[in-house]
Amino acid sequence: LSLIPGGLDCSISFVSHVLGKVCVHGRQKEILGVLVPHLTELTKSDCIWQRICWRLVECVPERWMEAVVLGFVQKAPGADVLSRLLGNLVVKNKKAQFVVTQKMLLLQYGHTTVVLQNLLGYLSLDSLRRALLLRVLQELLETWGSSSAVKHSPPEQQLYISKAILICLSHLKEPEIESCRQELLTSMMAGVKCHLDSSLPQLRRLGMVVAESISSRINTEGPVLKFEYEEDDETRELKSLLVQTPPVCVVPSLPDDDSSKKAGAALPSVPESNKKSQTAPPVMPDEESDAELDSDDDLVPYDMSEDKELKIKAPVYIRDCIEVLTGSEDVDKWEATVKALESLIRSNPAATREVSVELAKILLHLEEKTCIEGFVDLRQRAQVAVLTTDPIPVSKYLTSQFYSLNYSLRQRMDILDVLVLAAQELSCPKFHGKPKHSDAQKPRIQLLPGSDSSKDWRRIVDERIKSKTRRFATGQCHVEPASTPNQFSSVAGHFFFPLIQHFDRPLTTFDLLGEDHLILGRLVHTLAVLMYLAVNTVAVTAMGKALLEFVWTLRFHVDSYVRQGLLSCISSLLLSVPAELLLADMAEELLETQSWLGDVVEKDPDGDCRRLALQNLLLMENLKKKLEAVPS
């Protein structure tokens, strides 16, 4: 600017063209890494340079505008700096408006939280741009509350949209909230329902956090929504976004002395009176001193060190336990019975078999009378003990009740959990010849509430693949465990086939193919576990055929948790059924499955589904190589 003599007018369109050309060819980092810091410093106090900067970006051709705007948003150190550099570009240029309000927020989700804060903060810093901020918030809430978007978009995008919503809420002023209060409430109710219906715990927690935040902003004086969930780093970060922090502008580094002086000057000064009040001892009012004189602190407490807790003797017979659990009003005796029931069942197998189905029914409907620590775990262990002691009749009862009327979703999930844990125990050789104590009953695959069974499945499959991989290296020798009979072999069909028979028959209060997709996902994962544990059993081929047909029926399910379970079923099928039988009995079905897995790898929005599908394709390739290596 200083080189232009006489204040002559000049055009910077050529510079704008160069900037756009460089950015569109992927050199944003190099050119803007140098240009943005200089323009930040020059526009800090010079309005002329601000106008030059605005003209620089406004003259960029429309076909290159996206690359330039994206680069400025990513490189700007703060929302206020971005506002100085771009001005009202989003109001004047439709392309820039589309990039900022649509593409970066709704079509992309890879930007960092800082970029989101800069972008939405930029929209909030000018009265002309605040209308765009309100429109962006409405579109974000519409996407967040869409059941189709929740089902078909990956969790990472849902988290990205949730962050953008909370940042928008932090910038809204009270009159703006008042003008759209009803719209916010409607969007909140629709969105929280979609998220709570999801099978993924992360999405359910996202819905709770965002709904709480919206409720706290629209109901500043009245009651607000409050959910119970376990806080983690993600939820704490989301809640912190709702608090508007003052903009921090990155300035060139100063010498140590100057920076320390400025930092000290920026600290709020504490008045002398406050300093004295912090160090002065508290003065006791007269009323409190009188109360001290009347206190009972001088009384000597009783010595209760020799007192012993009265222990209620638990029943020693199974039938006595049934009587206590069904009709006893003695709460202490009932609690002692619940705690002792598992060990009593395992130590009296003959007596348990006489009343196994009755005992399983009682435990399935048993509710907590007192506050027993670990009641759910105690009841579940007792159910597993009954099922492993008398597998066939108890498994028939449990699998029949899974599809019966008048059961809650929690009870149906309990049935699936018990079947998995019992199958694990029956098939695991580590229990052979050892007392089956409750502390030892820790299966590798768990389908308990709050656990992610798909993660457990991935670990199991990875271990199985590792065991089948040849490694040409020496290492520490592993002692092989003593071989023992697989007790699950003779009862695998009783666990598996009744569960897979009636999944497509809706009941009045239970529809697996409808709204109850959470239970369907748990059922699919349970079938995958049972298939895996049935390796080397007689019924494994029949189970594999039925499971493959089941997977093929549900392969296009909209819920990602269900699809993860279906892909786990394919993994267990490939690992459990012998390769020769797969080729002989299911060759055509496997070819169709391979084509479907290829589509999942390319098109599925869920990252875990894509990874599991790729893993299954590798398993198929390994099986093919293994069969080709065998001489005919």
Solvent accessible surface area in square Angstrom, and as a share of the most:
residue,aa,sasa,rsa
1,L,107,0.53
2,S,110,0.71
3,L,166,0.83
4,I,54,0.27
5,P,97,0.61
6,G,82,0.79
7,G,68,0.65
8,L,120,0.60
9,D,146,0.76
10,C,83,0.49
11,S,91,0.59
12,I,40,0.20
13,S,43,0.28
14,F,153,0.64
15,V,79,0.45
16,S,0,0.00
17,H,76,0.34
18,V,63,0.36
19,L,4,0.02
20,G,0,0.00
21,K,97,0.41
22,V,45,0.26
23,C,2,0.01
24,V,66,0.38
25,H,124,0.55
26,G,58,0.56
27,R,139,0.51
28,Q,39,0.17
29,K,145,0.61
30,E,93,0.42
31,I,47,0.24
32,L,0,0.00
33,G,34,0.33
34,V,97,0.56
35,L,50,0.25
36,V,4,0.02
37,P,75,0.47
38,H,113,0.50
39,L,10,0.05
40,T,10,0.06
41,E,84,0.38
42,L,71,0.35
43,T,0,0.00
44,K,86,0.37
45,S,109,0.70
46,D,52,0.27
47,C,89,0.53
48,I,82,0.41
49,W,60,0.21
50,Q,38,0.17
51,R,156,0.57
52,I,42,0.21
53,C,0,0.00
54,W,77,0.27
55,R,129,0.47
56,L,13,0.07
57,V,0,0.00
58,E,42,0.19
59,C,31,0.19
60,V,5,0.03
61,P,21,0.13
62,E,109,0.49
63,R,169,0.62
64,W,31,0.11
65,M,0,0.00
66,E,44,0.20
67,A,16,0.13
68,V,0,0.00
69,V,0,0.00
70,L,32,0.16
71,G,1,0.01
72,F,0,0.00
73,V,1,0.00
74,Q,82,0.36
75,K,76,0.32
76,A,4,0.03
77,P,44,0.28
78,G,7,0.07
79,A,17,0.13
80,D,38,0.20
81,V,0,0.00
82,L,0,0.00
83,S,22,0.14
84,R,42,0.15
85,L,0,0.00
86,L,0,0.00
87,G,4,0.04
88,N,35,0.18
89,L,1,0.00
90,V,0,0.00
91,V,61,0.35
92,K,132,0.56
93,N,28,0.14
94,K,156,0.66
95,K,57,0.24
96,A,0,0.00
97,Q,21,0.09
98,F,89,0.37
99,V,1,0.01
100,V,0,0.00
101,T,1,0.00
102,Q,44,0.19
103,K,53,0.22
104,M,2,0.01
105,L,1,0.00
106,L,30,0.15
107,L,114,0.57
108,Q,52,0.23
109,Y,90,0.34
110,G,72,0.69
111,H,28,0.13
112,T,85,0.49
113,T,25,0.15
114,V,94,0.54
115,V,16,0.09
116,L,2,0.01
117,Q,73,0.32
118,N,11,0.05
119,L,1,0.00
120,L,0,0.00
121,G,2,0.02
122,Y,0,0.00
123,L,0,0.00
124,S,10,0.07
125,L,91,0.46
126,D,42,0.22
127,S,96,0.62
128,L,110,0.55
129,R,5,0.02
130,R,31,0.11
131,A,66,0.51
132,L,17,0.08
133,L,1,0.00
134,L,45,0.23
135,R,94,0.34
136,V,1,0.01
137,L,2,0.01
138,Q,86,0.38
139,E,44,0.20
140,L,1,0.00
141,L,5,0.02
142,E,128,0.57
143,T,36,0.21
144,W,0,0.00
145,G,15,0.14
146,S,39,0.25
147,S,56,0.36
148,S,65,0.42
149,A,24,0.18
150,V,8,0.05
151,K,82,0.35
152,H,94,0.42
153,S,21,0.13
154,P,15,0.10
155,P,18,0.11
156,E,100,0.45
157,Q,28,0.12
158,Q,0,0.00
159,L,32,0.16
160,Y,10,0.04
161,I,1,0.01
162,S,0,0.00
163,K,27,0.12
164,A,0,0.00
165,I,0,0.00
166,L,0,0.00
167,I,3,0.02
168,C,0,0.00
169,L,0,0.00
170,S,15,0.09
171,H,32,0.14
172,L,8,0.04
173,K,119,0.50
174,E,87,0.39
175,P,100,0.63
176,E,30,0.14
177,I,0,0.00
178,E,104,0.46
179,S,91,0.59
180,C,13,0.08
181,R,69,0.25
182,Q,124,0.55
183,E,93,0.42
184,L,4,0.02
185,L,63,0.31
186,T,82,0.48
187,S,29,0.19
188,M,4,0.02
189,M,107,0.48
190,A,48,0.37
191,G,0,0.00
192,V,12,0.07
193,K,132,0.56
194,C,21,0.13
195,H,0,0.00
196,L,67,0.34
197,D,71,0.37
198,S,13,0.08
199,S,3,0.02
200,L,23,0.12
201,P,59,0.37
202,Q,54,0.24
203,L,6,0.03
204,R,60,0.22
205,R,52,0.19
206,L,1,0.00
207,G,0,0.00
208,M,31,0.14
209,V,1,0.00
210,V,0,0.00
211,A,0,0.00
212,E,18,0.08
213,S,6,0.04
214,I,0,0.00
215,S,1,0.01
216,S,45,0.29
217,R,48,0.17
218,I,3,0.02
219,N,53,0.27
220,T,87,0.51
221,E,172,0.77
222,G,40,0.38
223,P,126,0.79
224,V,72,0.41
225,L,63,0.31
226,K,157,0.67
227,F,47,0.20
228,E,168,0.75
229,Y,48,0.18
230,E,148,0.66
231,E,80,0.36
232,D,47,0.24
233,D,109,0.57
234,E,39,0.17
235,T,1,0.00
236,R,122,0.45
237,E,66,0.30
238,L,1,0.00
239,K,65,0.28
240,S,62,0.40
241,L,13,0.06
242,L,35,0.18
243,V,101,0.58
244,Q,95,0.42
245,T,87,0.51
246,P,105,0.66
247,P,94,0.59
248,V,118,0.68
249,C,41,0.24
250,V,98,0.56
251,V,79,0.45
252,P,82,0.52
253,S,113,0.73
254,L,82,0.41
255,P,86,0.54
256,D,120,0.62
257,D,99,0.51
258,D,61,0.32
259,S,44,0.29
260,S,70,0.45
261,K,145,0.61
262,K,127,0.54
263,A,59,0.46
264,G,42,0.40
265,A,87,0.67
266,A,83,0.64
267,L,126,0.63
268,P,117,0.74
269,S,108,0.69
270,V,69,0.39
271,P,75,0.47
272,E,115,0.51
273,S,75,0.48
274,N,68,0.35
275,K,98,0.42
276,K,138,0.58
277,S,79,0.51
278,Q,134,0.60
279,T,114,0.66
280,A,57,0.44
281,P,109,0.68
282,P,133,0.83
283,V,137,0.79
284,M,110,0.49
285,P,69,0.43
286,D,115,0.60
287,E,146,0.65
288,E,90,0.40
289,S,45,0.29
290,D,81,0.42
291,A,63,0.49
292,E,107,0.48
293,L,151,0.75
294,D,118,0.61
295,S,46,0.30
296,D,101,0.53
297,D,124,0.64
298,D,120,0.62
299,L,125,0.62
300,V,137,0.79
301,P,116,0.73
302,Y,202,0.77
303,D,119,0.62
304,M,135,0.60
305,S,89,0.58
306,E,147,0.66
307,D,93,0.48
308,K,184,0.78
309,E,154,0.69
310,L,162,0.80
311,K,188,0.80
312,I,77,0.39
313,K,166,0.70
314,A,28,0.22
315,P,17,0.11
316,V,83,0.48
317,Y,146,0.56
318,I,5,0.03
319,R,136,0.50
320,D,54,0.28
321,C,1,0.01
322,I,15,0.08
323,E,118,0.53
324,V,10,0.06
325,L,9,0.04
326,T,85,0.50
327,G,54,0.52
328,S,24,0.15
329,E,159,0.71
330,D,70,0.36
331,V,66,0.38
332,D,80,0.41
333,K,77,0.33
334,W,0,0.00
335,E,44,0.20
336,A,18,0.14
337,T,0,0.00
338,V,6,0.04
339,K,112,0.47
340,A,32,0.25
341,L,2,0.01
342,E,17,0.08
343,S,74,0.47
344,L,22,0.11
345,I,0,0.00
346,R,47,0.17
347,S,79,0.51
348,N,52,0.26
349,P,57,0.36
350,A,70,0.54
351,A,41,0.32
352,T,0,0.00
353,R,125,0.46
354,E,125,0.56
355,V,10,0.06
356,S,3,0.02
357,V,59,0.34
358,E,87,0.39
359,L,0,0.00
360,A,4,0.03
361,K,111,0.47
362,I,25,0.13
363,L,2,0.01
364,L,4,0.02
365,H,83,0.37
366,L,13,0.07
367,E,137,0.61
368,E,83,0.37
369,K,108,0.46
370,T,32,0.19
371,C,132,0.79
372,I,8,0.04
373,E,168,0.76
374,G,41,0.40
375,F,11,0.05
376,V,88,0.51
377,D,61,0.31
378,L,38,0.19
379,R,33,0.12
380,Q,18,0.08
381,R,42,0.15
382,A,1,0.01
383,Q,10,0.04
384,V,0,0.00
385,A,0,0.00
386,V,0,0.00
387,L,0,0.00
388,T,16,0.09
389,T,19,0.11
390,D,21,0.11
391,P,27,0.17
392,I,69,0.35
393,P,49,0.31
394,V,1,0.00
395,S,0,0.00
396,K,109,0.46
397,Y,30,0.11
398,L,4,0.02
399,T,3,0.02
400,S,59,0.38
401,Q,34,0.15
402,F,0,0.00
403,Y,25,0.10
404,S,33,0.21
405,L,90,0.45
406,N,140,0.72
407,Y,25,0.10
408,S,58,0.37
409,L,73,0.36
410,R,90,0.33
411,Q,38,0.17
412,R,0,0.00
413,M,20,0.09
414,D,14,0.07
415,I,0,0.00
416,L,0,0.00
417,D,0,0.00
418,V,1,0.00
419,L,0,0.00
420,V,0,0.00
421,L,10,0.05
422,A,0,0.00
423,A,0,0.00
424,Q,11,0.05
425,E,7,0.03
426,L,9,0.04
427,S,22,0.14
428,C,28,0.17
429,P,61,0.39
430,K,95,0.40
431,F,17,0.07
432,H,105,0.47
433,G,78,0.75
434,K,136,0.58
435,P,118,0.74
436,K,66,0.28
437,H,108,0.48
438,S,18,0.12
439,D,98,0.51
440,A,50,0.39
441,Q,17,0.08
442,K,116,0.49
443,P,18,0.11
444,R,111,0.41
445,I,1,0.01
446,Q,50,0.22
447,L,2,0.01
448,L,48,0.24
449,P,69,0.43
450,G,83,0.80
451,S,45,0.29
452,D,46,0.24
453,S,2,0.01
454,S,1,0.00
455,K,125,0.53
456,D,28,0.15
457,W,1,0.00
458,R,26,0.09
459,R,99,0.36
460,I,1,0.00
461,V,1,0.01
462,D,61,0.32
463,E,69,0.31
464,R,42,0.15
465,I,42,0.21
466,K,126,0.53
467,S,87,0.56
468,K,117,0.49
469,T,62,0.36
470,R,191,0.70
471,R,164,0.60
472,F,179,0.75
473,A,86,0.67
474,T,143,0.83
475,G,64,0.62
476,Q,159,0.71
477,C,120,0.72
478,H,159,0.71
479,V,143,0.82
480,E,142,0.63
481,P,101,0.64
482,A,84,0.65
483,S,113,0.73
484,T,37,0.21
485,P,105,0.66
486,N,50,0.26
487,Q,92,0.41
488,F,0,0.00
489,S,36,0.23
490,S,92,0.60
491,V,8,0.04
492,A,0,0.00
493,G,21,0.20
494,H,55,0.24
495,F,0,0.00
496,F,0,0.00
497,F,56,0.23
498,P,36,0.23
499,L,0,0.00
500,I,17,0.09
501,Q,103,0.46
502,H,56,0.25
503,F,25,0.10
504,D,76,0.39
505,R,149,0.55
506,P,91,0.58
507,L,58,0.29
508,T,125,0.73
509,T,87,0.50
510,F,6,0.03
511,D,50,0.26
512,L,5,0.03
513,L,83,0.41
514,G,34,0.32
515,E,159,0.71
516,D,22,0.11
517,H,22,0.10
518,L,53,0.26
519,I,0,0.00
520,L,0,0.00
521,G,0,0.00
522,R,21,0.07
523,L,0,0.00
524,V,0,0.00
525,H,0,0.00
526,T,0,0.00
527,L,0,0.00
528,A,0,0.00
529,V,0,0.00
530,L,0,0.00
531,M,0,0.00
532,Y,20,0.08
533,L,12,0.06
534,A,0,0.00
535,V,35,0.20
536,N,134,0.69
537,T,8,0.05
538,V,147,0.84
539,A,30,0.23
540,V,6,0.03
541,T,24,0.14
542,A,53,0.41
543,M,0,0.00
544,G,0,0.00
545,K,95,0.40
546,A,27,0.21
547,L,1,0.00
548,L,6,0.03
549,E,127,0.57
550,F,5,0.02
551,V,2,0.01
552,W,77,0.27
553,T,86,0.50
554,L,12,0.06
555,R,51,0.19
556,F,150,0.62
557,H,31,0.14
558,V,59,0.34
559,D,13,0.06
560,S,14,0.09
561,Y,15,0.06
562,V,0,0.00
563,R,24,0.09
564,Q,6,0.03
565,G,0,0.00
566,L,0,0.00
567,L,1,0.01
568,S,2,0.01
569,C,0,0.00
570,I,1,0.00
571,S,0,0.00
572,S,0,0.00
573,L,1,0.00
574,L,7,0.03
575,L,10,0.05
576,S,4,0.03
577,V,4,0.02
578,P,55,0.35
579,A,7,0.05
580,E,101,0.45
581,L,70,0.35
582,L,4,0.02
583,L,103,0.51
584,A,79,0.61
585,D,59,0.31
586,M,3,0.01
587,A,39,0.30
588,E,123,0.55
589,E,79,0.35
590,L,26,0.13
591,L,121,0.60
592,E,78,0.35
593,T,1,0.01
594,Q,73,0.32
595,S,73,0.47
596,W,16,0.05
597,L,0,0.00
598,G,24,0.23
599,D,66,0.34
600,V,14,0.08
601,V,43,0.25
602,E,135,0.61
603,K,148,0.63
604,D,14,0.07
605,P,46,0.29
606,D,6,0.03
607,G,32,0.30
608,D,57,0.30
609,C,0,0.00
610,R,91,0.33
611,R,98,0.36
612,L,2,0.01
613,A,0,0.00
614,L,89,0.44
615,Q,17,0.08
616,N,0,0.00
617,L,38,0.19
618,L,107,0.53
619,L,12,0.06
620,M,20,0.09
621,E,70,0.31
622,N,82,0.42
623,L,35,0.18
624,K,114,0.48
625,K,117,0.50
626,K,114,0.48
627,L,46,0.23
628,E,122,0.55
629,A,83,0.65
630,V,85,0.49
631,P,119,0.75
632,S,162,1.05
